[in-house]
Amino acid sequence: MTPLREMRYRVIARDGGCVAPLLDPEAGPCYDQWGAPVPATSWPELEIDHVRWRPGMQKHKYAADHVAMCPGHHRGTGPNAGAQWATGHRPQLRAYLEQVCTPRGRVDACERCQAEVVWHRGQWLDTDTWEPHAHAR
């Protein structure tokens, strides 16, 4: 599996679906790339959106710099026809990433076993499986 594909799976597993309806009740429904309505949790249609923390940040290296989105909120498909929710809501996306990940969204190491872990919604998760980490911190 390529690193970008693996990162996509990690981001979607972490977010559980399109984050737009979670962050903004007025975001409207999710749409696939052809404009057909889809559930917010429809894995095959979900894309990852790179949230830049500063101008010029181009590396797609960390899952913590990306969020899961349906094509409708990411690229403006469906009745939105070009209205990209993601572009106009960068501050909300950055706040979300700071909330669900470690500071600035970086991976940390478990003090007992040195495994990569990430802080997510009130608990430490193993970055390989996105399951709760065995060692309490």
PyRosetta script that sets phi, psi and omega in degrees:
from pyrosetta import init, pose_from_sequence

init()
pose = pose_from_sequence("MTPLREMRYRVIARDGGCVAPLLDPEAGPCYDQWGAPVPATSWPELEIDHVRWRPGMQKHKYAADHVAMCPGHHRGTGPNAGAQWATGHRPQLRAYLEQVCTPRGRVDACERCQAEVVWHRGQWLDTDTWEPHAHAR")
pose.set_psi(1, 137.4)
pose.set_omega(1, -179.9)
pose.set_phi(2, -72.6)
pose.set_psi(2, 154.4)
pose.set_omega(2, 179.6)
pose.set_phi(3, -58.5)
pose.set_psi(3, -38.9)
pose.set_omega(3, -180.0)
pose.set_phi(4, -66.7)
pose.set_psi(4, -40.3)
pose.set_omega(4, 178.4)
pose.set_phi(5, -66.0)
pose.set_psi(5, -41.4)
pose.set_omega(5, 178.2)
pose.set_phi(6, -62.7)
pose.set_psi(6, -42.1)
pose.set_omega(6, 179.0)
pose.set_phi(7, -63.6)
pose.set_psi(7, -39.0)
pose.set_omega(7, 178.2)
pose.set_phi(8, -58.2)
pose.set_psi(8, -45.2)
pose.set_omega(8, 179.3)
pose.set_phi(9, -63.3)
pose.set_psi(9, -40.3)
pose.set_omega(9, 179.0)
pose.set_phi(10, -63.6)
pose.set_psi(10, -44.6)
pose.set_omega(10, -178.9)
pose.set_phi(11, -63.5)
pose.set_psi(11, -46.4)
pose.set_omega(11, -178.4)
pose.set_phi(12, -66.3)
pose.set_psi(12, -38.5)
pose.set_omega(12, 177.4)
pose.set_phi(13, -64.4)
pose.set_psi(13, -40.1)
pose.set_omega(13, 179.6)
pose.set_phi(14, -66.2)
pose.set_psi(14, -46.8)
pose.set_omega(14, -174.5)
pose.set_phi(15, -82.0)
pose.set_psi(15, -26.3)
pose.set_omega(15, 178.2)
pose.set_phi(16, 77.1)
pose.set_psi(16, 3.2)
pose.set_omega(16, -179.6)
pose.set_phi(17, 149.4)
pose.set_psi(17, -170.6)
pose.set_omega(17, -179.9)
pose.set_phi(18, -62.5)
pose.set_psi(18, 128.2)
pose.set_omega(18, -176.6)
pose.set_phi(19, -82.9)
pose.set_psi(19, -15.1)
pose.set_omega(19, -176.6)
pose.set_phi(20, -57.6)
pose.set_psi(20, -51.2)
pose.set_omega(20, 178.8)
pose.set_phi(21, -64.5)
pose.set_psi(21, -27.6)
pose.set_omega(21, 178.0)
pose.set_phi(22, -69.0)
pose.set_psi(22, -41.2)
pose.set_omega(22, -175.5)
pose.set_phi(23, -87.6)
pose.set_psi(23, -25.2)
pose.set_omega(23, -174.8)
pose.set_phi(24, -141.4)
pose.set_psi(24, 104.4)
pose.set_omega(24, 179.9)
pose.set_phi(25, -59.1)
pose.set_psi(25, -20.4)
pose.set_omega(25, -179.6)
pose.set_phi(26, -91.4)
pose.set_psi(26, 6.4)
pose.set_omega(26, -176.0)
pose.set_phi(27, -67.6)
pose.set_psi(27, -23.1)
pose.set_omega(27, -179.5)
pose.set_phi(28, 86.0)
pose.set_psi(28, 179.7)
pose.set_omega(28, -177.2)
pose.set_phi(29, -74.0)
pose.set_psi(29, 166.5)
pose.set_omega(29, 178.5)
pose.set_phi(30, -90.0)
pose.set_psi(30, 149.5)
pose.set_omega(30, 179.1)
pose.set_phi(31, -133.4)
pose.set_psi(31, 149.9)
pose.set_omega(31, 175.2)
pose.set_phi(32, -82.5)
pose.set_psi(32, -174.9)
pose.set_omega(32, -174.5)
pose.set_phi(33, -67.1)
pose.set_psi(33, -17.1)
pose.set_omega(33, 179.2)
pose.set_phi(34, -99.8)
pose.set_psi(34, 0.1)
pose.set_omega(34, 178.3)
pose.set_phi(35, 93.5)
pose.set_psi(35, 8.3)
pose.set_omega(35, 177.7)
pose.set_phi(36, -85.7)
pose.set_psi(36, 139.1)
pose.set_omega(36, 178.4)
pose.set_phi(37, -61.6)
pose.set_psi(37, 140.5)
pose.set_omega(37, 176.9)
pose.set_phi(38, -139.0)
pose.set_psi(38, 156.4)
pose.set_omega(38, 174.2)
pose.set_phi(39, -65.7)
pose.set_psi(39, 149.7)
pose.set_omega(39, -179.9)
pose.set_phi(40, -61.3)
pose.set_psi(40, -21.1)
pose.set_omega(40, -177.0)
pose.set_phi(41, -100.3)
pose.set_psi(41, 13.8)
pose.set_omega(41, -177.7)
pose.set_phi(42, -74.5)
pose.set_psi(42, 95.2)
pose.set_omega(42, -174.2)
pose.set_phi(43, -53.6)
pose.set_psi(43, -45.6)
pose.set_omega(43, -175.3)
pose.set_phi(44, -60.3)
pose.set_psi(44, -32.1)
pose.set_omega(44, -177.2)
pose.set_phi(45, -85.7)
pose.set_psi(45, -17.7)
pose.set_omega(45, -173.6)
pose.set_phi(46, -68.2)
pose.set_psi(46, 144.4)
pose.set_omega(46, 176.8)
pose.set_phi(47, -120.0)
pose.set_psi(47, 169.4)
pose.set_omega(47, 173.5)
pose.set_phi(48, -113.2)
pose.set_psi(48, 137.3)
pose.set_omega(48, -179.9)
pose.set_phi(49, -108.1)
pose.set_psi(49, 128.0)
pose.set_omega(49, 179.3)
pose.set_phi(50, -81.3)
pose.set_psi(50, 118.4)
pose.set_omega(50, 178.8)
pose.set_phi(51, -99.5)
pose.set_psi(51, 109.1)
pose.set_omega(51, -178.4)
pose.set_phi(52, -82.1)
pose.set_psi(52, 135.4)
pose.set_omega(52, -180.0)
pose.set_phi(53, -88.2)
pose.set_psi(53, -20.3)
pose.set_omega(53, 179.5)
pose.set_phi(54, -153.3)
pose.set_psi(54, 158.2)
pose.set_omega(54, 179.3)
pose.set_phi(55, -59.2)
pose.set_psi(55, 142.4)
pose.set_omega(55, 176.5)
pose.set_phi(56, 85.2)
pose.set_psi(56, -2.9)
pose.set_omega(56, -179.4)
pose.set_phi(57, -75.4)
pose.set_psi(57, 105.6)
pose.set_omega(57, -173.1)
pose.set_phi(58, -110.6)
pose.set_psi(58, -13.6)
pose.set_omega(58, -174.6)
pose.set_phi(59, -72.2)
pose.set_psi(59, 129.3)
pose.set_omega(59, 174.1)
pose.set_phi(60, -99.0)
pose.set_psi(60, 64.7)
pose.set_omega(60, -170.6)
pose.set_phi(61, -103.2)
pose.set_psi(61, -36.1)
pose.set_omega(61, -173.0)
pose.set_phi(62, -112.4)
pose.set_psi(62, 135.6)
pose.set_omega(62, 175.7)
pose.set_phi(63, -62.1)
pose.set_psi(63, -28.6)
pose.set_omega(63, -178.1)
pose.set_phi(64, -72.7)
pose.set_psi(64, -3.0)
pose.set_omega(64, 174.5)
pose.set_phi(65, -104.0)
pose.set_psi(65, 12.7)
pose.set_omega(65, -176.4)
pose.set_phi(66, -133.9)
pose.set_psi(66, 152.6)
pose.set_omega(66, 174.1)
pose.set_phi(67, -129.9)
pose.set_psi(67, 155.1)
pose.set_omega(67, 177.7)
pose.set_phi(68, -84.2)
pose.set_psi(68, 136.2)
pose.set_omega(68, 178.7)
pose.set_phi(69, -146.9)
pose.set_psi(69, 148.7)
pose.set_omega(69, 171.2)
pose.set_phi(70, -76.2)
pose.set_psi(70, 158.8)
pose.set_omega(70, 178.0)
pose.set_phi(71, -58.9)
pose.set_psi(71, -30.9)
pose.set_omega(71, 179.9)
pose.set_phi(72, -62.1)
pose.set_psi(72, -42.1)
pose.set_omega(72, 179.3)
pose.set_phi(73, -85.5)
pose.set_psi(73, -25.5)
pose.set_omega(73, -178.6)
pose.set_phi(74, -82.4)
pose.set_psi(74, -48.7)
pose.set_omega(74, -175.1)
pose.set_phi(75, -115.2)
pose.set_psi(75, -3.0)
pose.set_omega(75, 177.2)
pose.set_phi(76, 78.4)
pose.set_psi(76, 45.2)
pose.set_omega(76, 177.1)
pose.set_phi(77, -90.1)
pose.set_psi(77, 171.1)
pose.set_omega(77, 179.8)
pose.set_phi(78, 78.3)
pose.set_psi(78, -153.6)
pose.set_omega(78, -178.2)
pose.set_phi(79, -61.6)
pose.set_psi(79, -19.5)
pose.set_omega(79, 178.4)
pose.set_phi(80, -67.3)
pose.set_psi(80, -27.6)
pose.set_omega(80, 175.8)
pose.set_phi(81, 36.1)
pose.set_psi(81, 65.3)
pose.set_omega(81, 174.3)
pose.set_phi(82, 100.0)
pose.set_psi(82, -10.9)
pose.set_omega(82, 177.4)
pose.set_phi(83, -79.6)
pose.set_psi(83, 103.3)
pose.set_omega(83, -175.1)
pose.set_phi(84, -89.3)
pose.set_psi(84, 108.6)
pose.set_omega(84, -179.9)
pose.set_phi(85, -59.8)
pose.set_psi(85, -41.7)
pose.set_omega(85, -174.8)
pose.set_phi(86, -58.5)
pose.set_psi(86, -42.6)
pose.set_omega(86, -176.3)
pose.set_phi(87, -62.9)
pose.set_psi(87, -38.3)
pose.set_omega(87, -177.5)
pose.set_phi(88, -86.2)
pose.set_psi(88, 0.1)
pose.set_omega(88, -175.5)
pose.set_phi(89, -128.3)
pose.set_psi(89, 33.2)
pose.set_omega(89, -179.6)
pose.set_phi(90, -59.0)
pose.set_psi(90, -43.6)
pose.set_omega(90, 179.3)
pose.set_phi(91, -59.1)
pose.set_psi(91, -38.9)
pose.set_omega(91, 178.1)
pose.set_phi(92, -66.3)
pose.set_psi(92, -39.2)
pose.set_omega(92, 179.3)
pose.set_phi(93, -66.6)
pose.set_psi(93, -40.7)
pose.set_omega(93, 178.0)
pose.set_phi(94, -64.6)
pose.set_psi(94, -42.2)
pose.set_omega(94, 178.6)
pose.set_phi(95, -62.8)
pose.set_psi(95, -39.7)
pose.set_omega(95, 177.6)
pose.set_phi(96, -61.8)
pose.set_psi(96, -47.0)
pose.set_omega(96, -179.8)
pose.set_phi(97, -62.7)
pose.set_psi(97, -38.5)
pose.set_omega(97, 178.1)
pose.set_phi(98, -66.7)
pose.set_psi(98, -31.0)
pose.set_omega(98, -179.5)
pose.set_phi(99, -75.0)
pose.set_psi(99, -41.8)
pose.set_omega(99, -172.9)
pose.set_phi(100, -92.5)
pose.set_psi(100, -9.0)
pose.set_omega(100, -178.3)
pose.set_phi(101, -121.9)
pose.set_psi(101, 173.4)
pose.set_omega(101, 176.5)
pose.set_phi(102, -65.4)
pose.set_psi(102, 169.7)
pose.set_omega(102, -179.3)
pose.set_phi(103, -48.5)
pose.set_psi(103, 127.5)
pose.set_omega(103, -176.8)
pose.set_phi(104, 59.8)
pose.set_psi(104, 16.5)
pose.set_omega(104, 172.5)
pose.set_phi(105, 74.4)
pose.set_psi(105, 22.7)
pose.set_omega(105, -177.9)
pose.set_phi(106, -95.1)
pose.set_psi(106, 152.4)
pose.set_omega(106, 178.5)
pose.set_phi(107, -73.9)
pose.set_psi(107, 145.2)
pose.set_omega(107, 178.3)
pose.set_phi(108, -116.3)
pose.set_psi(108, 171.1)
pose.set_omega(108, 178.1)
pose.set_phi(109, -113.7)
pose.set_psi(109, 137.2)
pose.set_omega(109, 176.4)
pose.set_phi(110, -63.8)
pose.set_psi(110, 134.2)
pose.set_omega(110, -177.9)
pose.set_phi(111, -67.5)
pose.set_psi(111, -26.2)
pose.set_omega(111, -177.7)
pose.set_phi(112, -88.0)
pose.set_psi(112, -42.7)
pose.set_omega(112, -173.0)
pose.set_phi(113, -120.5)
pose.set_psi(113, -1.0)
pose.set_omega(113, 179.1)
pose.set_phi(114, 64.1)
pose.set_psi(114, 15.6)
pose.set_omega(114, 175.8)
pose.set_phi(115, -70.9)
pose.set_psi(115, 151.4)
pose.set_omega(115, 176.9)
pose.set_phi(116, -75.2)
pose.set_psi(116, 127.1)
pose.set_omega(116, 179.2)
pose.set_phi(117, -132.5)
pose.set_psi(117, 157.5)
pose.set_omega(117, 178.1)
pose.set_phi(118, -136.8)
pose.set_psi(118, 141.2)
pose.set_omega(118, 178.3)
pose.set_phi(119, -79.3)
pose.set_psi(119, 124.1)
pose.set_omega(119, -176.6)
pose.set_phi(120, -144.4)
pose.set_psi(120, 116.7)
pose.set_omega(120, 176.6)
pose.set_phi(121, 48.3)
pose.set_psi(121, 48.8)
pose.set_omega(121, 173.2)
pose.set_phi(122, 86.9)
pose.set_psi(122, 9.7)
pose.set_omega(122, 177.9)
pose.set_phi(123, -151.5)
pose.set_psi(123, 159.2)
pose.set_omega(123, 176.9)
pose.set_phi(124, -87.3)
pose.set_psi(124, 128.4)
pose.set_omega(124, 179.9)
pose.set_phi(125, -115.9)
pose.set_psi(125, 146.6)
pose.set_omega(125, 174.0)
pose.set_phi(126, -72.7)
pose.set_psi(126, 129.5)
pose.set_omega(126, -175.6)
pose.set_phi(127, -72.6)
pose.set_psi(127, -16.3)
pose.set_omega(127, 178.1)
pose.set_phi(128, -79.9)
pose.set_psi(128, -37.4)
pose.set_omega(128, -173.7)
pose.set_phi(129, -115.1)
pose.set_psi(129, -15.1)
pose.set_omega(129, -173.6)
pose.set_phi(130, 58.1)
pose.set_psi(130, 29.8)
pose.set_omega(130, 172.8)
pose.set_phi(131, -101.8)
pose.set_psi(131, 157.3)
pose.set_omega(131, 176.7)
pose.set_phi(132, -55.0)
pose.set_psi(132, 136.7)
pose.set_omega(132, -178.8)
pose.set_phi(133, -73.1)
pose.set_psi(133, 142.4)
pose.set_omega(133, -174.2)
pose.set_phi(134, -63.8)
pose.set_psi(134, -32.4)
pose.set_omega(134, -176.5)
pose.set_phi(135, -98.1)
pose.set_psi(135, 125.4)
pose.set_omega(135, 175.4)
pose.set_phi(136, -73.9)
pose.set_psi(136, 140.5)
pose.set_omega(136, 179.6)
pose.set_phi(137, -94.5)
pose.dump_pdb("model.pdb")
